């Protein structure tokens, strides 16, 4: 009996439509807006103190860094 094909689009909608995912995406977008990063800008917003560890989207906690720098840091606290 053949397996049912996976519906990747539906899985994506189900995951990214969860309230916690929507909230996290809104926080990331707010930080990008605050830093003035436009669509297509290769830089990312880095939270000096991650939101998951009590950081905020205040200007003092944000900086624009390259993608490689931000991914290397992860959610570690400086």
C-alpha positions, 0 to 999 in steps of 0.5 A: 500500500503506497504511503500518502504524500506529505503536504509540505505547504500545509505543514509549513502553514500549521507550524508558522501559524502557531501563536508563539511563532507569530509572536516571535516573528513580530518581535524580529520584524519590530527589531528590524524596523527599529534598526532601519534594516530594509528588505534585502539587507544582508545584515541581521539584528542581534540582541545583545541580551537575547529576548529568551533571556530577558532582553528587549527590543530597546536600542541599547540592546540591538545591533546590526551584524552579519548573518554569520556573526549572529548565527555563530552567537546563537542565544548565548549571553555576552 
